[in-house]
């Protein structure tokens, strides 16, 4: 019983002591996830892992079909 309590206590203490340093990026740049690196906005969602941790390729959405829909509703007749 004492071994389990020690393991849980040690894990809880280490979990409380973790800190993440986030980058504050200037206008036109975005942070690379939990890294302290900022990249230019055009590199976000460009299909290339510029950050090294895929953070710049997250939350990109699915843009397939948008040009077709745009032309259908807003294009020239």
mmJSON file of the N, C-alpha and C atoms, coordinates in Angstrom:
{"data_MODEL":{"atom_site":{
"group_PDB":["ATOM","ATOM","ATOM","ATOM","ATOM","ATOM","ATOM","ATOM","ATOM","ATOM","ATOM","ATOM","ATOM","ATOM","ATOM","ATOM","ATOM","ATOM","ATOM","ATOM","ATOM","ATOM","ATOM","ATOM","ATOM","ATOM","ATOM","ATOM","ATOM","ATOM","ATOM","ATOM","ATOM","ATOM","ATOM","ATOM","ATOM","ATOM","ATOM","ATOM","ATOM","ATOM","ATOM","ATOM","ATOM","ATOM","ATOM","ATOM","ATOM","ATOM","ATOM","ATOM","ATOM","ATOM","ATOM","ATOM","ATOM","ATOM","ATOM","ATOM","ATOM","ATOM","ATOM","ATOM","ATOM","ATOM","ATOM","ATOM","ATOM","ATOM","ATOM","ATOM","ATOM","ATOM","ATOM","ATOM","ATOM","ATOM","ATOM","ATOM","ATOM","ATOM","ATOM","ATOM","ATOM","ATOM","ATOM","ATOM","ATOM","ATOM","ATOM","ATOM","ATOM","ATOM","ATOM","ATOM","ATOM","ATOM","ATOM","ATOM","ATOM","ATOM","ATOM","ATOM","ATOM","ATOM","ATOM","ATOM","ATOM","ATOM","ATOM","ATOM","ATOM","ATOM","ATOM","ATOM","ATOM","ATOM","ATOM","ATOM","ATOM","ATOM","ATOM","ATOM","ATOM","ATOM","ATOM","ATOM","ATOM","ATOM","ATOM","ATOM","ATOM","ATOM","ATOM","ATOM","ATOM","ATOM","ATOM","ATOM","ATOM","ATOM","ATOM","ATOM","ATOM","ATOM","ATOM","ATOM","ATOM","ATOM","ATOM","ATOM","ATOM","ATOM","ATOM","ATOM","ATOM","ATOM","ATOM","ATOM","ATOM","ATOM","ATOM","ATOM","ATOM","ATOM","ATOM","ATOM","ATOM","ATOM","ATOM","ATOM","ATOM","ATOM","ATOM","ATOM","ATOM","ATOM","ATOM","ATOM","ATOM","ATOM","ATOM","ATOM","ATOM","ATOM","ATOM","ATOM","ATOM","ATOM","ATOM","ATOM","ATOM","ATOM","ATOM","ATOM","ATOM","ATOM","ATOM","ATOM","ATOM","ATOM","ATOM","ATOM","ATOM","ATOM","ATOM","ATOM","ATOM","ATOM","ATOM","ATOM","ATOM","ATOM","ATOM","ATOM","ATOM","ATOM","ATOM","ATOM","ATOM","ATOM","ATOM","ATOM","ATOM","ATOM","ATOM","ATOM","ATOM","ATOM","ATOM"],
"id":[1,2,3,4,5,6,7,8,9,10,11,12,13,14,15,16,17,18,19,20,21,22,23,24,25,26,27,28,29,30,31,32,33,34,35,36,37,38,39,40,41,42,43,44,45,46,47,48,49,50,51,52,53,54,55,56,57,58,59,60,61,62,63,64,65,66,67,68,69,70,71,72,73,74,75,76,77,78,79,80,81,82,83,84,85,86,87,88,89,90,91,92,93,94,95,96,97,98,99,100,101,102,103,104,105,106,107,108,109,110,111,112,113,114,115,116,117,118,119,120,121,122,123,124,125,126,127,128,129,130,131,132,133,134,135,136,137,138,139,140,141,142,143,144,145,146,147,148,149,150,151,152,153,154,155,156,157,158,159,160,161,162,163,164,165,166,167,168,169,170,171,172,173,174,175,176,177,178,179,180,181,182,183,184,185,186,187,188,189,190,191,192,193,194,195,196,197,198,199,200,201,202,203,204,205,206,207,208,209,210,211,212,213,214,215,216,217,218,219,220,221,222,223,224,225,226,227,228,229,230,231],
"type_symbol":["N","C","C","N","C","C","N","C","C","N","C","C","N","C","C","N","C","C","N","C","C","N","C","C","N","C","C","N","C","C","N","C","C","N","C","C","N","C","C","N","C","C","N","C","C","N","C","C","N","C","C","N","C","C","N","C","C","N","C","C","N","C","C","N","C","C","N","C","C","N","C","C","N","C","C","N","C","C","N","C","C","N","C","C","N","C","C","N","C","C","N","C","C","N","C","C","N","C","C","N","C","C","N","C","C","N","C","C","N","C","C","N","C","C","N","C","C","N","C","C","N","C","C","N","C","C","N","C","C","N","C","C","N","C","C","N","C","C","N","C","C","N","C","C","N","C","C","N","C","C","N","C","C","N","C","C","N","C","C","N","C","C","N","C","C","N","C","C","N","C","C","N","C","C","N","C","C","N","C","C","N","C","C","N","C","C","N","C","C","N","C","C","N","C","C","N","C","C","N","C","C","N","C","C","N","C","C","N","C","C","N","C","C","N","C","C","N","C","C","N","C","C","N","C","C","N","C","C","N","C","C"],
"label_atom_id":["N","CA","C","N","CA","C","N","CA","C","N","CA","C","N","CA","C","N","CA","C","N","CA","C","N","CA","C","N","CA","C","N","CA","C","N","CA","C","N","CA","C","N","CA","C","N","CA","C","N","CA","C","N","CA","C","N","CA","C","N","CA","C","N","CA","C","N","CA","C","N","CA","C","N","CA","C","N","CA","C","N","CA","C","N","CA","C","N","CA","C","N","CA","C","N","CA","C","N","CA","C","N","CA","C","N","CA","C","N","CA","C","N","CA","C","N","CA","C","N","CA","C","N","CA","C","N","CA","C","N","CA","C","N","CA","C","N","CA","C","N","CA","C","N","CA","C","N","CA","C","N","CA","C","N","CA","C","N","CA","C","N","CA","C","N","CA","C","N","CA","C","N","CA","C","N","CA","C","N","CA","C","N","CA","C","N","CA","C","N","CA","C","N","CA","C","N","CA","C","N","CA","C","N","CA","C","N","CA","C","N","CA","C","N","CA","C","N","CA","C","N","CA","C","N","CA","C","N","CA","C","N","CA","C","N","CA","C","N","CA","C","N","CA","C","N","CA","C","N","CA","C","N","CA","C","N","CA","C","N","CA","C","N","CA","C","N","CA","C"],
"label_alt_id":[null,null,null,null,null,null,null,null,null,null,null,null,null,null,null,null,null,null,null,null,null,null,null,null,null,null,null,null,null,null,null,null,null,null,null,null,null,null,null,null,null,null,null,null,null,null,null,null,null,null,null,null,null,null,null,null,null,null,null,null,null,null,null,null,null,null,null,null,null,null,null,null,null,null,null,null,null,null,null,null,null,null,null,null,null,null,null,null,null,null,null,null,null,null,null,null,null,null,null,null,null,null,null,null,null,null,null,null,null,null,null,null,null,null,null,null,null,null,null,null,null,null,null,null,null,null,null,null,null,null,null,null,null,null,null,null,null,null,null,null,null,null,null,null,null,null,null,null,null,null,null,null,null,null,null,null,null,null,null,null,null,null,null,null,null,null,null,null,null,null,null,null,null,null,null,null,null,null,null,null,null,null,null,null,null,null,null,null,null,null,null,null,null,null,null,null,null,null,null,null,null,null,null,null,null,null,null,null,null,null,null,null,null,null,null,null,null,null,null,null,null,null,null,null,null,null,null,null,null,null,null],
"label_comp_id":["UNK","UNK","UNK","UNK","UNK","UNK","UNK","UNK","UNK","UNK","UNK","UNK","UNK","UNK","UNK","UNK","UNK","UNK","UNK","UNK","UNK","UNK","UNK","UNK","UNK","UNK","UNK","UNK","UNK","UNK","UNK","UNK","UNK","UNK","UNK","UNK","UNK","UNK","UNK","UNK","UNK","UNK","UNK","UNK","UNK","UNK","UNK","UNK","UNK","UNK","UNK","UNK","UNK","UNK","UNK","UNK","UNK","UNK","UNK","UNK","UNK","UNK","UNK","UNK","UNK","UNK","UNK","UNK","UNK","UNK","UNK","UNK","UNK","UNK","UNK","UNK","UNK","UNK","UNK","UNK","UNK","UNK","UNK","UNK","UNK","UNK","UNK","UNK","UNK","UNK","UNK","UNK","UNK","UNK","UNK","UNK","UNK","UNK","UNK","UNK","UNK","UNK","UNK","UNK","UNK","UNK","UNK","UNK","UNK","UNK","UNK","UNK","UNK","UNK","UNK","UNK","UNK","UNK","UNK","UNK","UNK","UNK","UNK","UNK","UNK","UNK","UNK","UNK","UNK","UNK","UNK","UNK","UNK","UNK","UNK","UNK","UNK","UNK","UNK","UNK","UNK","UNK","UNK","UNK","UNK","UNK","UNK","UNK","UNK","UNK","UNK","UNK","UNK","UNK","UNK","UNK","UNK","UNK","UNK","UNK","UNK","UNK","UNK","UNK","UNK","UNK","UNK","UNK","UNK","UNK","UNK","UNK","UNK","UNK","UNK","UNK","UNK","UNK","UNK","UNK","UNK","UNK","UNK","UNK","UNK","UNK","UNK","UNK","UNK","UNK","UNK","UNK","UNK","UNK","UNK","UNK","UNK","UNK","UNK","UNK","UNK","UNK","UNK","UNK","UNK","UNK","UNK","UNK","UNK","UNK","UNK","UNK","UNK","UNK","UNK","UNK","UNK","UNK","UNK","UNK","UNK","UNK","UNK","UNK","UNK","UNK","UNK","UNK","UNK","UNK","UNK"],
"label_asym_id":["A","A","A","A","A","A","A","A","A","A","A","A","A","A","A","A","A","A","A","A","A","A","A","A","A","A","A","A","A","A","A","A","A","A","A","A","A","A","A","A","A","A","A","A","A","A","A","A","A","A","A","A","A","A","A","A","A","A","A","A","A","A","A","A","A","A","A","A","A","A","A","A","A","A","A","A","A","A","A","A","A","A","A","A","A","A","A","A","A","A","A","A","A","A","A","A","A","A","A","A","A","A","A","A","A","A","A","A","A","A","A","A","A","A","A","A","A","A","A","A","A","A","A","A","A","A","A","A","A","A","A","A","A","A","A","A","A","A","A","A","A","A","A","A","A","A","A","A","A","A","A","A","A","A","A","A","A","A","A","A","A","A","A","A","A","A","A","A","A","A","A","A","A","A","A","A","A","A","A","A","A","A","A","A","A","A","A","A","A","A","A","A","A","A","A","A","A","A","A","A","A","A","A","A","A","A","A","A","A","A","A","A","A","A","A","A","A","A","A","A","A","A","A","A","A","A","A","A","A","A","A"],
"label_entity_id":["1","1","1","1","1","1","1","1","1","1","1","1","1","1","1","1","1","1","1","1","1","1","1","1","1","1","1","1","1","1","1","1","1","1","1","1","1","1","1","1","1","1","1","1","1","1","1","1","1","1","1","1","1","1","1","1","1","1","1","1","1","1","1","1","1","1","1","1","1","1","1","1","1","1","1","1","1","1","1","1","1","1","1","1","1","1","1","1","1","1","1","1","1","1","1","1","1","1","1","1","1","1","1","1","1","1","1","1","1","1","1","1","1","1","1","1","1","1","1","1","1","1","1","1","1","1","1","1","1","1","1","1","1","1","1","1","1","1","1","1","1","1","1","1","1","1","1","1","1","1","1","1","1","1","1","1","1","1","1","1","1","1","1","1","1","1","1","1","1","1","1","1","1","1","1","1","1","1","1","1","1","1","1","1","1","1","1","1","1","1","1","1","1","1","1","1","1","1","1","1","1","1","1","1","1","1","1","1","1","1","1","1","1","1","1","1","1","1","1","1","1","1","1","1","1","1","1","1","1","1","1"],
"label_seq_id":[1,1,1,2,2,2,3,3,3,4,4,4,5,5,5,6,6,6,7,7,7,8,8,8,9,9,9,10,10,10,11,11,11,12,12,12,13,13,13,14,14,14,15,15,15,16,16,16,17,17,17,18,18,18,19,19,19,20,20,20,21,21,21,22,22,22,23,23,23,24,24,24,25,25,25,26,26,26,27,27,27,28,28,28,29,29,29,30,30,30,31,31,31,32,32,32,33,33,33,34,34,34,35,35,35,36,36,36,37,37,37,38,38,38,39,39,39,40,40,40,41,41,41,42,42,42,43,43,43,44,44,44,45,45,45,46,46,46,47,47,47,48,48,48,49,49,49,50,50,50,51,51,51,52,52,52,53,53,53,54,54,54,55,55,55,56,56,56,57,57,57,58,58,58,59,59,59,60,60,60,61,61,61,62,62,62,63,63,63,64,64,64,65,65,65,66,66,66,67,67,67,68,68,68,69,69,69,70,70,70,71,71,71,72,72,72,73,73,73,74,74,74,75,75,75,76,76,76,77,77,77],
"pdbx_PDB_ins_code":[null,null,null,null,null,null,null,null,null,null,null,null,null,null,null,null,null,null,null,null,null,null,null,null,null,null,null,null,null,null,null,null,null,null,null,null,null,null,null,null,null,null,null,null,null,null,null,null,null,null,null,null,null,null,null,null,null,null,null,null,null,null,null,null,null,null,null,null,null,null,null,null,null,null,null,null,null,null,null,null,null,null,null,null,null,null,null,null,null,null,null,null,null,null,null,null,null,null,null,null,null,null,null,null,null,null,null,null,null,null,null,null,null,null,null,null,null,null,null,null,null,null,null,null,null,null,null,null,null,null,null,null,null,null,null,null,null,null,null,null,null,null,null,null,null,null,null,null,null,null,null,null,null,null,null,null,null,null,null,null,null,null,null,null,null,null,null,null,null,null,null,null,null,null,null,null,null,null,null,null,null,null,null,null,null,null,null,null,null,null,null,null,null,null,null,null,null,null,null,null,null,null,null,null,null,null,null,null,null,null,null,null,null,null,null,null,null,null,null,null,null,null,null,null,null,null,null,null,null,null,null],
"Cartn_x":[0.819,0.0,0.86,1.933,2.784,3.486,3.807,4.478,3.563,2.292,1.353,1.155,1.075,0.899,2.109,3.306,4.525,4.568,4.165,4.169,3.159,1.97,0.941,1.394,1.976,2.453,3.548,4.496,5.592,5.055,4.109,3.524,2.762,2.01,1.246,2.138,3.239,4.168,4.82,5.242,5.877,4.875,3.619,2.605,2.32,2.413,2.164,3.319,4.516,5.691,5.976,5.174,5.425,4.947,5.775,5.397,5.65,4.764,4.932,5.225,6.252,6.59,6.06,5.149,4.557,5.172,5.307,5.895,4.858,5.289,4.468,4.961,4.136,4.564,4.087,4.886,4.462,3.374,2.757,1.709,2.248,1.491,1.908,2.674,2.826,3.53,2.64,2.91,2.151,3.119,2.717,3.589,3.542,4.652,4.75,4.325,3.053,2.559,3.18,3.806,4.397,5.862,6.365,7.739,7.773,8.934,9.071,9.582,8.957,9.349,8.142,8.372,7.322,7.693,6.712,6.923,5.997,6.36,5.487,4.15,3.076,1.727,1.577,2.237,2.065,2.524,3.313,3.757,2.719,1.65,0.596,-0.27,-0.465,-1.319,-0.841,0.461,0.984,1.35,1.055,1.335,2.744,3.552,4.935,5.088,5.724,5.95,7.106,6.803,7.832,8.261,7.374,7.695,8.513,8.367,9.043,8.194,7.024,6.119,4.692,4.524,3.237,2.264,2.695,1.791,1.313,2.135,1.733,0.775,0.547,-0.379,-1.651,-1.863,-3.066,-4.127,-5.386,-6.527,-6.588,-6.294,-6.308,-7.67,-8.452,-9.743,-9.622,-10.747,-10.791,-11.251,-10.364,-10.689,-11.024,-11.166,-11.491,-12.87,-12.98,-14.265,-14.629,-13.913,-14.253,-14.149,-13.104,-13.071,-14.28,-14.72,-15.881,-17.138,-17.342,-18.523,-18.471,-17.305,-17.174,-17.544,-17.019,-17.336,-18.817,-19.411,-20.812,-21.724,-21.454,-22.354,-21.929,-20.637,-20.17,-19.429,-19.274,-18.543,-19.361,-18.716,-19.4,-20.346,-21.475,-22.445,-21.946],
"Cartn_y":[-1.202,0.0,1.261,1.281,2.463,2.739,1.692,1.869,2.606,2.218,2.871,4.341,4.649,6.035,6.868,6.317,7.041,7.313,6.334,6.508,7.575,7.524,8.514,9.902,10.006,11.295,11.848,11.013,11.463,11.917,11.191,11.567,12.882,13.038,14.263,15.481,15.351,16.463,16.814,15.81,16.106,16.708,16.297,16.852,18.315,18.67,20.05,20.974,20.423,21.247,21.466,20.932,21.127,22.509,23.206,24.523,24.552,25.192,25.351,26.811,27.029,28.382,28.58,29.518,29.748,30.994,30.933,32.055,33.16,34.385,35.539,36.035,35.857,36.133,37.51,38.175,39.467,39.274,40.349,40.329,39.722,38.784,38.131,36.846,36.445,35.214,34.373,33.078,32.187,31.296,30.839,29.98,28.534,27.837,26.413,25.554,25.535,24.704,25.103,24.131,24.409,24.827,25.062,25.528,27.049,27.589,29.045,29.588,29.129,29.507,30.129,31.205,31.84,31.742,31.433,31.336,32.309,32.729,33.612,32.936,33.692,33.17,32.362,32.715,31.915,30.457,30.133,28.749,27.896,28.525,27.771,27.051,25.759,24.931,24.911,24.848,24.788,23.368,22.376,20.983,20.54,21.408,21.086,21.294,20.333,20.427,21.389,22.672,23.689,23.785,23.439,23.518,22.321,21.184,19.976,19.141,19.652,18.904,18.88,19.224,19.253,20.309,21.182,22.191,23.171,23.424,24.369,23.748,22.452,21.772,21.326,21.781,21.447,22.525,22.149,23.067,23.767,23.024,23.605,23.488,22.532,22.346,21.65,21.382,20.714,21.73,22.108,23.107,22.494,21.188,20.53,20.961,21.365,21.718,23.184,23.977,25.385,26.153,25.956,26.7,26.402,25.14,24.758,25.465,25.457,26.11,27.622,28.201,29.643,30.015,29.256,29.528,29.315,28.3,27.987,29.126,29.686,30.691,32.136,32.364,33.74,33.99,32.959,33.102,33.793,34.046,34.677,33.676,34.145,33.226,32.623],
"Cartn_z":[0.0,0.0,0.0,0.757,0.833,-0.492,-1.244,-2.528,-3.495,-3.536,-4.441,-4.085,-2.802,-2.367,-2.765,-2.629,-2.989,-4.49,-5.287,-6.738,-7.146,-6.573,-6.892,-6.444,-5.259,-4.761,-5.662,-6.041,-6.906,-8.259,-8.813,-10.099,-9.977,-8.9,-8.705,-8.568,-7.858,-7.691,-9.01,-9.78,-11.064,-12.04,-11.954,-12.85,-12.51,-11.237,-10.842,-11.199,-11.304,-11.559,-13.034,-13.914,-15.339,-15.749,-16.496,-17.001,-18.498,-19.188,-20.626,-20.914,-21.664,-22.073,-23.485,-23.645,-24.957,-25.579,-26.87,-27.596,-27.775,-27.63,-27.962,-29.31,-30.304,-31.678,-32.135,-32.943,-33.498,-34.554,-34.932,-35.948,-37.238,-37.804,-39.042,-38.818,-37.546,-37.194,-36.301,-36.205,-35.341,-34.564,-33.341,-32.543,-33.02,-32.854,-33.209,-32.024,-31.706,-30.614,-29.292,-28.6,-27.296,-27.401,-28.593,-28.779,-28.687,-28.398,-28.329,-29.657,-30.729,-32.085,-32.78,-33.509,-34.303,-35.777,-36.597,-38.041,-38.762,-39.975,-40.757,-41.081,-41.068,-41.292,-42.583,-43.699,-44.918,-44.789,-43.766,-43.576,-42.856,-42.322,-41.637,-42.665,-42.474,-43.338,-44.786,-44.988,-46.356,-46.776,-45.919,-46.25,-45.918,-45.343,-44.976,-43.472,-42.796,-41.358,-41.09,-41.027,-40.815,-39.35,-38.416,-36.99,-36.514,-37.161,-36.708,-35.77,-35.356,-34.487,-35.039,-36.297,-37.01,-36.484,-35.573,-35.018,-36.081,-37.081,-38.129,-39.132,-39.036,-39.944,-39.217,-37.981,-37.223,-37.426,-37.24,-37.35,-38.703,-39.742,-41.083,-41.747,-41.363,-41.987,-43.33,-43.934,-45.227,-46.26,-47.134,-48.153,-49.503,-49.571,-50.835,-51.309,-52.539,-53.116,-53.036,-52.247,-52.116,-53.428,-54.222,-55.496,-56.38,-56.403,-57.199,-56.686,-55.365,-54.803,-55.006,-54.866,-55.068,-56.502,-57.458,-58.862,-59.152,-58.517,-58.763,-58.303,-57.132,-56.572,-56.842,-57.066,-57.217,-58.525,-59.331,-60.586,-61.667,-62.755,-63.884,-64.546,-65.07,-65.704,-66.999],
"occupancy":[1.0,1.0,1.0,1.0,1.0,1.0,1.0,1.0,1.0,1.0,1.0,1.0,1.0,1.0,1.0,1.0,1.0,1.0,1.0,1.0,1.0,1.0,1.0,1.0,1.0,1.0,1.0,1.0,1.0,1.0,1.0,1.0,1.0,1.0,1.0,1.0,1.0,1.0,1.0,1.0,1.0,1.0,1.0,1.0,1.0,1.0,1.0,1.0,1.0,1.0,1.0,1.0,1.0,1.0,1.0,1.0,1.0,1.0,1.0,1.0,1.0,1.0,1.0,1.0,1.0,1.0,1.0,1.0,1.0,1.0,1.0,1.0,1.0,1.0,1.0,1.0,1.0,1.0,1.0,1.0,1.0,1.0,1.0,1.0,1.0,1.0,1.0,1.0,1.0,1.0,1.0,1.0,1.0,1.0,1.0,1.0,1.0,1.0,1.0,1.0,1.0,1.0,1.0,1.0,1.0,1.0,1.0,1.0,1.0,1.0,1.0,1.0,1.0,1.0,1.0,1.0,1.0,1.0,1.0,1.0,1.0,1.0,1.0,1.0,1.0,1.0,1.0,1.0,1.0,1.0,1.0,1.0,1.0,1.0,1.0,1.0,1.0,1.0,1.0,1.0,1.0,1.0,1.0,1.0,1.0,1.0,1.0,1.0,1.0,1.0,1.0,1.0,1.0,1.0,1.0,1.0,1.0,1.0,1.0,1.0,1.0,1.0,1.0,1.0,1.0,1.0,1.0,1.0,1.0,1.0,1.0,1.0,1.0,1.0,1.0,1.0,1.0,1.0,1.0,1.0,1.0,1.0,1.0,1.0,1.0,1.0,1.0,1.0,1.0,1.0,1.0,1.0,1.0,1.0,1.0,1.0,1.0,1.0,1.0,1.0,1.0,1.0,1.0,1.0,1.0,1.0,1.0,1.0,1.0,1.0,1.0,1.0,1.0,1.0,1.0,1.0,1.0,1.0,1.0,1.0,1.0,1.0,1.0,1.0,1.0,1.0,1.0,1.0,1.0,1.0,1.0],
"B_iso_or_equiv":[0.0,0.0,0.0,0.0,0.0,0.0,0.0,0.0,0.0,0.0,0.0,0.0,0.0,0.0,0.0,0.0,0.0,0.0,0.0,0.0,0.0,0.0,0.0,0.0,0.0,0.0,0.0,0.0,0.0,0.0,0.0,0.0,0.0,0.0,0.0,0.0,0.0,0.0,0.0,0.0,0.0,0.0,0.0,0.0,0.0,0.0,0.0,0.0,0.0,0.0,0.0,0.0,0.0,0.0,0.0,0.0,0.0,0.0,0.0,0.0,0.0,0.0,0.0,0.0,0.0,0.0,0.0,0.0,0.0,0.0,0.0,0.0,0.0,0.0,0.0,0.0,0.0,0.0,0.0,0.0,0.0,0.0,0.0,0.0,0.0,0.0,0.0,0.0,0.0,0.0,0.0,0.0,0.0,0.0,0.0,0.0,0.0,0.0,0.0,0.0,0.0,0.0,0.0,0.0,0.0,0.0,0.0,0.0,0.0,0.0,0.0,0.0,0.0,0.0,0.0,0.0,0.0,0.0,0.0,0.0,0.0,0.0,0.0,0.0,0.0,0.0,0.0,0.0,0.0,0.0,0.0,0.0,0.0,0.0,0.0,0.0,0.0,0.0,0.0,0.0,0.0,0.0,0.0,0.0,0.0,0.0,0.0,0.0,0.0,0.0,0.0,0.0,0.0,0.0,0.0,0.0,0.0,0.0,0.0,0.0,0.0,0.0,0.0,0.0,0.0,0.0,0.0,0.0,0.0,0.0,0.0,0.0,0.0,0.0,0.0,0.0,0.0,0.0,0.0,0.0,0.0,0.0,0.0,0.0,0.0,0.0,0.0,0.0,0.0,0.0,0.0,0.0,0.0,0.0,0.0,0.0,0.0,0.0,0.0,0.0,0.0,0.0,0.0,0.0,0.0,0.0,0.0,0.0,0.0,0.0,0.0,0.0,0.0,0.0,0.0,0.0,0.0,0.0,0.0,0.0,0.0,0.0,0.0,0.0,0.0,0.0,0.0,0.0,0.0,0.0,0.0],
"pdbx_formal_charge":[null,null,null,null,null,null,null,null,null,null,null,null,null,null,null,null,null,null,null,null,null,null,null,null,null,null,null,null,null,null,null,null,null,null,null,null,null,null,null,null,null,null,null,null,null,null,null,null,null,null,null,null,null,null,null,null,null,null,null,null,null,null,null,null,null,null,null,null,null,null,null,null,null,null,null,null,null,null,null,null,null,null,null,null,null,null,null,null,null,null,null,null,null,null,null,null,null,null,null,null,null,null,null,null,null,null,null,null,null,null,null,null,null,null,null,null,null,null,null,null,null,null,null,null,null,null,null,null,null,null,null,null,null,null,null,null,null,null,null,null,null,null,null,null,null,null,null,null,null,null,null,null,null,null,null,null,null,null,null,null,null,null,null,null,null,null,null,null,null,null,null,null,null,null,null,null,null,null,null,null,null,null,null,null,null,null,null,null,null,null,null,null,null,null,null,null,null,null,null,null,null,null,null,null,null,null,null,null,null,null,null,null,null,null,null,null,null,null,null,null,null,null,null,null,null,null,null,null,null,null,null],
"auth_seq_id":[1,1,1,2,2,2,3,3,3,4,4,4,5,5,5,6,6,6,7,7,7,8,8,8,9,9,9,10,10,10,11,11,11,12,12,12,13,13,13,14,14,14,15,15,15,16,16,16,17,17,17,18,18,18,19,19,19,20,20,20,21,21,21,22,22,22,23,23,23,24,24,24,25,25,25,26,26,26,27,27,27,28,28,28,29,29,29,30,30,30,31,31,31,32,32,32,33,33,33,34,34,34,35,35,35,36,36,36,37,37,37,38,38,38,39,39,39,40,40,40,41,41,41,42,42,42,43,43,43,44,44,44,45,45,45,46,46,46,47,47,47,48,48,48,49,49,49,50,50,50,51,51,51,52,52,52,53,53,53,54,54,54,55,55,55,56,56,56,57,57,57,58,58,58,59,59,59,60,60,60,61,61,61,62,62,62,63,63,63,64,64,64,65,65,65,66,66,66,67,67,67,68,68,68,69,69,69,70,70,70,71,71,71,72,72,72,73,73,73,74,74,74,75,75,75,76,76,76,77,77,77],
"auth_comp_id":["UNK","UNK","UNK","UNK","UNK","UNK","UNK","UNK","UNK","UNK","UNK","UNK","UNK","UNK","UNK","UNK","UNK","UNK","UNK","UNK","UNK","UNK","UNK","UNK","UNK","UNK","UNK","UNK","UNK","UNK","UNK","UNK","UNK","UNK","UNK","UNK","UNK","UNK","UNK","UNK","UNK","UNK","UNK","UNK","UNK","UNK","UNK","UNK","UNK","UNK","UNK","UNK","UNK","UNK","UNK","UNK","UNK","UNK","UNK","UNK","UNK","UNK","UNK","UNK","UNK","UNK","UNK","UNK","UNK","UNK","UNK","UNK","UNK","UNK","UNK","UNK","UNK","UNK","UNK","UNK","UNK","UNK","UNK","UNK","UNK","UNK","UNK","UNK","UNK","UNK","UNK","UNK","UNK","UNK","UNK","UNK","UNK","UNK","UNK","UNK","UNK","UNK","UNK","UNK","UNK","UNK","UNK","UNK","UNK","UNK","UNK","UNK","UNK","UNK","UNK","UNK","UNK","UNK","UNK","UNK","UNK","UNK","UNK","UNK","UNK","UNK","UNK","UNK","UNK","UNK","UNK","UNK","UNK","UNK","UNK","UNK","UNK","UNK","UNK","UNK","UNK","UNK","UNK","UNK","UNK","UNK","UNK","UNK","UNK","UNK","UNK","UNK","UNK","UNK","UNK","UNK","UNK","UNK","UNK","UNK","UNK","UNK","UNK","UNK","UNK","UNK","UNK","UNK","UNK","UNK","UNK","UNK","UNK","UNK","UNK","UNK","UNK","UNK","UNK","UNK","UNK","UNK","UNK","UNK","UNK","UNK","UNK","UNK","UNK","UNK","UNK","UNK","UNK","UNK","UNK","UNK","UNK","UNK","UNK","UNK","UNK","UNK","UNK","UNK","UNK","UNK","UNK","UNK","UNK","UNK","UNK","UNK","UNK","UNK","UNK","UNK","UNK","UNK","UNK","UNK","UNK","UNK","UNK","UNK","UNK","UNK","UNK","UNK","UNK","UNK","UNK"],
"auth_asym_id":["A","A","A","A","A","A","A","A","A","A","A","A","A","A","A","A","A","A","A","A","A","A","A","A","A","A","A","A","A","A","A","A","A","A","A","A","A","A","A","A","A","A","A","A","A","A","A","A","A","A","A","A","A","A","A","A","A","A","A","A","A","A","A","A","A","A","A","A","A","A","A","A","A","A","A","A","A","A","A","A","A","A","A","A","A","A","A","A","A","A","A","A","A","A","A","A","A","A","A","A","A","A","A","A","A","A","A","A","A","A","A","A","A","A","A","A","A","A","A","A","A","A","A","A","A","A","A","A","A","A","A","A","A","A","A","A","A","A","A","A","A","A","A","A","A","A","A","A","A","A","A","A","A","A","A","A","A","A","A","A","A","A","A","A","A","A","A","A","A","A","A","A","A","A","A","A","A","A","A","A","A","A","A","A","A","A","A","A","A","A","A","A","A","A","A","A","A","A","A","A","A","A","A","A","A","A","A","A","A","A","A","A","A","A","A","A","A","A","A","A","A","A","A","A","A","A","A","A","A","A","A"],
"auth_atom_id":["N","CA","C","N","CA","C","N","CA","C","N","CA","C","N","CA","C","N","CA","C","N","CA","C","N","CA","C","N","CA","C","N","CA","C","N","CA","C","N","CA","C","N","CA","C","N","CA","C","N","CA","C","N","CA","C","N","CA","C","N","CA","C","N","CA","C","N","CA","C","N","CA","C","N","CA","C","N","CA","C","N","CA","C","N","CA","C","N","CA","C","N","CA","C","N","CA","C","N","CA","C","N","CA","C","N","CA","C","N","CA","C","N","CA","C","N","CA","C","N","CA","C","N","CA","C","N","CA","C","N","CA","C","N","CA","C","N","CA","C","N","CA","C","N","CA","C","N","CA","C","N","CA","C","N","CA","C","N","CA","C","N","CA","C","N","CA","C","N","CA","C","N","CA","C","N","CA","C","N","CA","C","N","CA","C","N","CA","C","N","CA","C","N","CA","C","N","CA","C","N","CA","C","N","CA","C","N","CA","C","N","CA","C","N","CA","C","N","CA","C","N","CA","C","N","CA","C","N","CA","C","N","CA","C","N","CA","C","N","CA","C","N","CA","C","N","CA","C","N","CA","C","N","CA","C","N","CA","C","N","CA","C","N","CA","C","N","CA","C"],
"pdbx_PDB_model_num":[1,1,1,1,1,1,1,1,1,1,1,1,1,1,1,1,1,1,1,1,1,1,1,1,1,1,1,1,1,1,1,1,1,1,1,1,1,1,1,1,1,1,1,1,1,1,1,1,1,1,1,1,1,1,1,1,1,1,1,1,1,1,1,1,1,1,1,1,1,1,1,1,1,1,1,1,1,1,1,1,1,1,1,1,1,1,1,1,1,1,1,1,1,1,1,1,1,1,1,1,1,1,1,1,1,1,1,1,1,1,1,1,1,1,1,1,1,1,1,1,1,1,1,1,1,1,1,1,1,1,1,1,1,1,1,1,1,1,1,1,1,1,1,1,1,1,1,1,1,1,1,1,1,1,1,1,1,1,1,1,1,1,1,1,1,1,1,1,1,1,1,1,1,1,1,1,1,1,1,1,1,1,1,1,1,1,1,1,1,1,1,1,1,1,1,1,1,1,1,1,1,1,1,1,1,1,1,1,1,1,1,1,1,1,1,1,1,1,1,1,1,1,1,1,1,1,1,1,1,1,1]
}}}
